[in-house]
Amino acid sequence: MPVPTIWCCPQCDATMRTADDGSTPLHRCPSVAGLAVPLVPAGTKARHLIVGRGDYVGKEIVQTDADGRPAMAVYTERPDGSHDTTVYMPTATAQGRA
């Protein structure tokens, strides 16, 4: 039987309890401009750092924060220097011939 995991957000008071299926839950954090960020196991010290897009955004559909700024990724950084990266991949658009 899977062991439940208690997750929390290091930036706000969000918590979640899940069965251990190997995935990391995300939540839209108001403290990180509404971006979908990963939760960490309860008791883990960490912080989320937003990485803005440094390239040109043409017709791609990109992830934006609550203020409309394009975001490329979020680093979840721990005090020991280890980190995880959540990447927000852009979506290309195409137009078909009529």
Contact map, one row per residue, 1 for C-alpha under 8 A:
11100000000000000000000000000000000000000000000000000000000000000000000000000000000000000000000000
11110000000000000011100000000000000000000000000000000000000000000000000000000000000000000000000000
11111000000000000011000000000000000000000000000000000000000000000000000000000000000000000000000000
01111100000000001111000000000000000000000000000000000000000000000000000000000000000000000000000000
00111110000000001111000000000000000000001000000000000000000000000000000000000000000000000000000000
00011111000000111100000000000000000000001100000000000000000000000000000000000000000000000000000000
00001111100000111100000000000000000000111100000000000000000000000000000000000000000000000000000000
00000111110011110000000000000000000000111100000000000000000000000000000000000000000000000000000000
00000011111111100000000000000000000001110000000000000000000000000000000000000000000000000000000000
00000001111110000000000000000000000000110000111100000000000000000000000000000000000000000000000000
00000000111110000000000000001011000000000000001100000000000000000000000000000000000000000000000000
00000000111111000000000000001110000000000000000000000000000000000000000000000000000000000000000000
00000001111111100000000000000000000000000000000000000000000000000000000000000000000000000000000000
00000001100111110000000000000000000000000000000000000000000000000000000000000000000000000000000000
00000111100011111000000000000000000000100000000000000000000000000000000000000000000000000000000000
00000111000001111100000000000000000000000000000000000000000000000000000000000000000000000000000000
00011110000000111110000000000000000000000000000000000000000000000000000000000000000000000000000000
00011110000000011111000000000000000000000000000000000000000000000000000000000000000000000000000000
01111000000000001111100000000000000000000000000000000000000000000000000000000000000000000000000000
01111000000000000111111000000000000000000000000000000000000000000000000000000000000000000000000000
01000000000000000011111000000000000000000000000000000000000000000000000000000000000000000000000000
00000000000000000001111100000000000000000000000000000000000000000000000000000000000000000000000000
00000000000000000001111110000000000000000000000000000000000000000000000000000000000000000000000000
00000000000000000000011111000000000001110000000000000000000000000000000000000000000000000000000000
00000000000000000000001111100000000001100000000000000000000000000000000000000000000000000000000000
00000000000000000000000111110000000111100000000000000000000000000000000000000000000000000000000000
00000000000000000000000011111000001111100000000000000000000000000000000000000000000000000000000000
00000000000000000000000001111100011110000000000000000000000000000000000000000000000000000000000000
00000000001100000000000000111111111110000000000000000000000000000000000000000000000000000000000000
00000000000100000000000000011111111000000000000000000000000000000000000000000000000000000000000000
00000000001100000000000000001111110000000000000000000000000000000000000000000000000000000000000000
00000000001000000000000000001111111000000000000101000000000000001000000000000000000000000000000000
00000000000000000000000000001111111000000000000000000000000000001110000000000000000000000000000000
00000000000000000000000000011111111100000000000000000000000000001100000000000000000000000000000000
00000000000000000000000000111101111110000000000000000000000000011100000000000000000000000000000000
00000000000000000000000001111000011111000000000000000000000000000000000000000000000000000000000000
00000000000000000000000001111000001111100000000100000000000000000000000001000000000001000000000000
00000000100000000000000111100000000111110000000000000000000000000000000000010000000001000000000000
00000011110000100000000111100000000011111000000000000000000000000000000000000000000000000000000000
00000011110000000000000100000000000001111101010000000000000000000000000000000000000000000000000000
00001111000000000000000000000000000000111111000000000000000000000000000000000000000000000000000000
00000111000000000000000000000000000000011111000000000000000000000000000000000000000000000000000000
00000000000000000000000000000000000000001111100000000000000000000000000000000000000000000000000000
00000000000000000000000000000000000000011111110000000000000000000000000000000100000000000000000000
00000000010000000000000000000000000000000011111000000000000000000000000000000110000000000000000000
00000000010000000000000000000000000000010001111100000000000000000000000000011110000000000000000000
00000000011000000000000000000000000000000000111110000000000000000000000000111100000000000000000000
00000000011000000000000000000001000010000000011111000000000000000000000001111000000000000000000000
00000000000000000000000000000000000000000000001111100000000000000000000001111000000000000000000000
00000000000000000000000000000001000000000000000111110000000000000000001111100000000000000000000000
00000000000000000000000000000000000000000000000011111000000000000000001111100000000000000000000000
00000000000000000000000000000000000000000000000001111100000000000000111110000000000000000000000000
00000000000000000000000000000000000000000000000000111111000000000000011100000000000000000000000000
00000000000000000000000000000000000000000000000000011111000000000000000000000000000000000000000000
00000000000000000000000000000000000000000000000000001111100000000000000000000000000000000000000000
00000000000000000000000000000000000000000000000000001111110000000000000000000000000000000000000000
00000000000000000000000000000000000000000000000000000011111101000000000000000000000000000000000000
00000000000000000000000000000000000000000000000000000001111100000000000000000000000000000000000000
00000000000000000000000000000000000000000000000000000000111110000000000000000000000000000001100000
00000000000000000000000000000000000000000000000000000000111111000000000000000000000000000111100000
00000000000000000000000000000000000000000000000000000000001111100000000000000000000000000111100000
00000000000000000000000000000000000000000000000000000000100111110000011000000000000000011110000000
00000000000000000000000000000000000000000000000000000000000011111000011100000000000000011100000000
00000000000000000000000000000000001000000000000000000000000001111111111000000000000000000000000000
00000000000000000000000000000001111000000000000000000000000000111111111000000000000000000000000000
00000000000000000000000000000000111000000000000000000000000000011111100000000000000000000000000000
00000000000000000000000000000000100000000000000000000000000000011111100000000000000000000000000000
00000000000000000000000000000000000000000000000000000000000000011111110000000000000000000000000000
00000000000000000000000000000000000000000000000000010000000000011111111000000000000000000000000000
00000000000000000000000000000000000000000000000000011000000001111001111100000000000000000000000000
00000000000000000000000000000000000000000000000001111000000001111000111111000000000000010000000000
00000000000000000000000000000000000000000000000001111000000000100000011111000000000000111000000000
00000000000000000000000000000000000000000000000001110000000000000000001111100000000011110000000000
00000000000000000000000000000000000010000000000111100000000000000000001111110000000011100000000000
00000000000000000000000000000000000000000000001111100000000000000000000011111000001111000000000000
00000000000000000000000000000000000001000000011110000000000000000000000001111100001111000000000000
00000000000000000000000000000000000000000000011110000000000000000000000000111110111100000000000000
00000000000000000000000000000000000000000001111000000000000000000000000000011111111000000000000000
00000000000000000000000000000000000000000000110000000000000000000000000000001111110000000000000000
00000000000000000000000000000000000000000000000000000000000000000000000000000111110000000000000000
00000000000000000000000000000000000000000000000000000000000000000000000000001111111000000000000000
00000000000000000000000000000000000000000000000000000000000000000000000000001111111100000000000000
00000000000000000000000000000000000000000000000000000000000000000000000000111100111110000000000000
00000000000000000000000000000000000000000000000000000000000000000000000000111000011111000000000000
00000000000000000000000000000000000000000000000000000000000000000000000011110000001111100000000000
00000000000000000000000000000000000011000000000000000000000000000000000011110000000111110000000000
00000000000000000000000000000000000000000000000000000000000000000000000111000000000011111000000000
00000000000000000000000000000000000000000000000000000000000001100000001110000000000001111100000000
00000000000000000000000000000000000000000000000000000000000001100000000100000000000000111110000000
00000000000000000000000000000000000000000000000000000000000111100000000000000000000000011111000000
00000000000000000000000000000000000000000000000000000000000111000000000000000000000000001111100000
00000000000000000000000000000000000000000000000000000000001110000000000000000000000000000111110000
00000000000000000000000000000000000000000000000000000000001110000000000000000000000000000011111000
00000000000000000000000000000000000000000000000000000000000000000000000000000000000000000001111100
00000000000000000000000000000000000000000000000000000000000000000000000000000000000000000000111110
00000000000000000000000000000000000000000000000000000000000000000000000000000000000000000000011111
00000000000000000000000000000000000000000000000000000000000000000000000000000000000000000000001111
00000000000000000000000000000000000000000000000000000000000000000000000000000000000000000000000111
